[in-house]
Amino acid sequence: MNALDHWGERYECETCDREFFTQESANQHMNALDHWDRRFECETCDRTFHTEQSANQHMDDTNHWQPEFECDTCDRAFYTQQSADQHMNDKNHWKPQFECDTCDRAFHTQTSADQHMSALNHFRQYHCSDCSRSFQDENALKMHLNSSLHRGKNIVCPFCKVAKASTSSLSHHLETGSCPRAKDVNHHTLFHAISQRDPNGLVTNKLLTYTDSNVQNIATSASWNGRSYECYLCHREHGSLGALNQHLNSLVHREKLYHCPNRNCTRDFVGLASLFNHLESESCGFVRFEKVQQKVHSFITGGQKLISFA
């Protein structure tokens, strides 16, 4: 029987099968015979160390730290980002950041990339040359070109004279009761005025009943579901009771009062701004953006004149 079996806990060498009565004795043994199992390697040579501190001290003394900052172009590496940057400046080794929209070429400046794409017709199909921006589809490009960035703000509110970028922006301004000179104009009164001048239902839906949109829906603490305030109509959750009430009194759950005048389009809309936004996008091809802008005032302040896009 091994004499150690008469004692309690034993301390083993990390490499050989020797055992000791104390950890101190085991440590002395492993120090003497280099039997430590833990190894901290030098990043450059094949030396190993029992502690990370010893390995770091060795790499400090011999400059054996592995370079961590690589050149963007060649295989050189440096100990500091500053050294790597200086090398790339000297050798013009910075990776080109401006890519061609079509091929795999890249350039150091956007001007160089644009010159390349112009020469080879490599611009994406949906590209704004004035802004050097490309878009995923034709509709996105149209919306960009029709924004205030390119067209300015030329649609003037007939009441307060504030300038808006589009017909849909002006409609939203009025439908939300935001015009300081026309506080009585809102989602409800605007629909009432337009529907009176739209007997043939060009853009307005004929409703058997219509609830006055000025009536507010008010949620109470009973809407709390244990983690949030929940809309009883669509079950959308909100972080506060105020947010829920704002949601309930928005146009989200109102009746769809308008429809697209294109007979081949089945889209319905809650508000006039949504209808105009649809027409401005030209997605159904019924009317051009410019025509929509020309017709906005006749829709809103047309007197007894019937609604028309003619």
C-alpha positions, 0 to 999 in steps of 0.5 A: 500500500502506498504510504500516501493512502494513509493521508487525506488530500493529495497533490499531483504533478501536472506532468508525471505520476508523482503525488505530494502531501502539500501543494507547495511540495508539488510546486517545488517538484514541478519547478525543479523538473519543469513539469508544469502543464500550463504553457504561455507561448511566445508569439514569435519564437518557440519558447514557452513559460509557466506564467503569462507575466514571464511570457510577456516579459520575454517578448518585451525584452526580445521584441517578440510581440507579433505585429497586429496592425496589417497593411490594407494592401501588402502583407506587412504588419506593424506594432502600432496603427500609427506605423501601419498608417504611415506605411500606407501613406508612404506607399499609397497602400490604403484599400480603395473605399469607393466601389463601382456600382457594377463591377468589382473595381474600387477607387480612392475617391468618389470622383474617380469612381464616378468617372469610371462608372460614367465612362463605362456606363457602370452606374446602377440603373436607379442612380441620382447623379446629382447626389451620387446616390443609388437606389434599389428600384425605380420607385425609390429613385422617383421618391428621392427625385420628387423630394424637397431636396430636388424640387424644393418646397413649392406647395403653399398652404392656402390658409397659413402660406407655409411651403410644403414639398409635396401634395401629400405633405400639405394634406397631412398638414391639414388633416392633422389639424396642424394649420394655425390659420385653419383649426377647423380643417381636419381629417373629417371636415376635409373628407366632408368637403371633398365628398360633396364635390365628388358625387361620382366617387372618383376618389371618395368611398360611399359610406352607409355610415360615417363616424365623426373623426373628432370623437376620441377613443380613450383607453384606460388602465384596463388596457394593461395586459401585464407587460404593456398597454394593448390596443383592443382593436389590433392588439399592438402593444405600447409602453404607456397609456398616453402612447396607446391613446395617441395610437387610438386617436390616429388614423390607423383604425379609421374608416378607409375614406378614399380609393385610387381613381385608377379603376385597375388599382384596388387600393383604399386609403384612410386619409387624403395624404395617403392617397396623394402619396400613392399617386405621387409614387406613380406606382399604378401609372394613373397620373404623373407626379407633376399633375398631382401637385397641380391639382391639390388646391382644386381638391382642397379649396375648389369651391363648387368645382367637381373633383377631377384630374383632367 
